[in-house]
Amino acid sequence: MDRSTEDAEQIAIAARIVLGLLRLQTQTQGTVPMEDLPGFLLMAADERDRQGDFGAGRMLNDWADMLRDWE
């Protein structure tokens, strides 16, 4: 597997997790309070790392940091 294919797969994994959270939030408004969202992303990042999807884990960690810094 070449590096670009691996990167695309990692982005797809991370995006699917974020879109799943968005879908859940849209279907059942208020399910995930904004202040808890970074924690959900960090839990997902830990699981991706455990599964060997280190690129997806890094992206999810970065996105959690961005949400915590957002005001």
ABEGO torsion letter per residue (X at the ends): XBAAAAAAAAAAAAAAAAAAAAAAAAABBGABBAAAAAAAAAAAAAAAAAAGBAAAAAAAAAAAAAAAABX
